[in-house]
Amino acid sequence: NSRGTASLLKDSISFTDISASGLFEGHDLLRRGFTSVKNELLPSHPLELTEKNFQLNQDKTNFATLRNIQGIHAPLKLQMEFRAVKQVQRLPFLHSSNMGMDILRGNNECIGFEDILNDPSQSEVMGEPHMMMEHKLGLL
């Protein structure tokens, strides 16, 4: 091959990978948390995407039914309440149960998979509170 090793390296590494931050910069655990290979993988089963979007699809169906029964004002009011509840947040280093969303969706009396196996003490979002708040406020 007449292209040589330099041209092969040039073809394999894009210019956007070598940015001002550098190609060999380490991952910042305080700001971005632990890296997870699972998030970067493609879905392993055809039903995985359906399960991930289950709540969104359920909300769309409920809004369509509510619109057909009560008119356009009912789903609009419910969507405004959803937005208001989503804006209320705890500090970024504390676990949130999203009880308000459960109440609006009617899931507050249901015991689901995430209620039993979603232990906040095992969560990876725990970090140094001051660093996380400064990052959220844009001070870092």
KAQUILIN-V458252 format. One record per residue. N is the residue number from 0. RES is the residue in one small letter. PSI is psi in radians with two decimals (999 if undefined). BURIAL is + if it has 16 or more other ideal C-beta (glycine too) atoms within 10 Angstrom, else -. Layout:
N:RES:PSI:BURIAL
N:RES:PSI:BURIAL
This chain:
0:n:2.21:-
1:s:-0.11:-
2:r:-0.61:-
3:g:2.93:-
4:t:-0.62:-
5:a:-0.68:-
6:s:-0.54:-
7:l:-0.71:-
8:l:-0.68:-
9:k:-0.65:-
10:d:-0.51:-
11:s:-0.41:-
12:i:2.06:-
13:s:2.80:-
14:f:-0.51:-
15:t:-0.40:-
16:d:-0.54:-
17:i:1.48:-
18:s:-2.93:-
19:a:-0.46:-
20:s:-0.32:-
21:g:2.64:-
22:l:-0.56:-
23:f:0.42:-
24:e:2.44:-
25:g:2.87:-
26:h:2.28:-
27:d:1.79:-
28:l:-0.58:-
29:l:-0.63:-
30:r:-0.65:-
31:r:-0.15:-
32:g:-2.96:-
33:f:2.55:-
34:t:2.56:-
35:s:2.09:-
36:v:-0.49:-
37:k:-0.64:-
38:n:-0.41:-
39:e:-0.15:-
40:l:2.70:-
41:l:2.74:-
42:p:2.42:-
43:s:-0.28:-
44:h:2.54:-
45:p:-0.49:-
46:l:-0.13:-
47:e:-0.73:-
48:l:-0.65:-
49:t:-0.71:-
50:e:-0.64:-
51:k:-0.63:-
52:n:0.27:-
53:f:-0.85:-
54:q:-0.66:-
55:l:-0.78:-
56:n:-0.67:-
57:q:-0.73:-
58:d:-0.75:-
59:k:-0.74:-
60:t:-0.76:-
61:n:-0.70:-
62:f:-0.70:-
63:a:-0.74:-
64:t:-0.76:-
65:l:-0.66:+
66:r:-0.72:-
67:n:-0.57:-
68:i:-0.84:-
69:q:-0.21:-
70:g:3.14:-
71:i:-0.45:-
72:h:-0.56:-
73:a:-0.89:-
74:p:-0.54:+
75:l:-0.74:-
76:k:-0.73:-
77:l:-0.67:+
78:q:-0.65:-
79:m:-0.67:-
80:e:-0.67:-
81:f:-0.79:-
82:r:-0.71:-
83:a:-0.71:-
84:v:-0.61:+
85:k:-0.48:-
86:q:-0.47:-
87:v:2.04:-
88:q:2.70:-
89:r:3.08:-
90:l:2.60:-
91:p:-0.33:-
92:f:0.01:+
93:l:2.55:-
94:h:2.44:-
95:s:2.34:-
96:s:-0.17:-
97:n:0.84:-
98:m:-0.62:-
99:g:-0.74:+
100:m:-0.66:+
101:d:-0.68:+
102:i:-0.76:-
103:l:-0.61:-
104:r:-0.20:+
105:g:0.32:-
106:n:0.13:+
107:n:-0.35:-
108:e:0.05:-
109:c:2.43:-
110:i:2.03:-
111:g:3.14:-
112:f:-0.77:-
113:e:-0.36:-
114:d:-0.55:-
115:i:-0.76:-
116:l:0.26:-
117:n:1.19:-
118:d:2.05:-
119:p:-0.43:-
120:s:-0.32:-
121:q:0.08:-
122:s:2.62:-
123:e:0.03:-
124:v:-0.11:-
125:m:2.32:-
126:g:-2.94:+
127:e:2.13:-
128:p:-0.72:-
129:h:-0.74:-
130:m:-0.72:+
131:m:-0.69:+
132:m:-0.71:-
133:e:-0.65:-
134:h:-0.74:+
135:k:-0.67:-
136:l:-0.09:-
137:g:0.38:-
138:l:-0.33:-
139:l:999:-
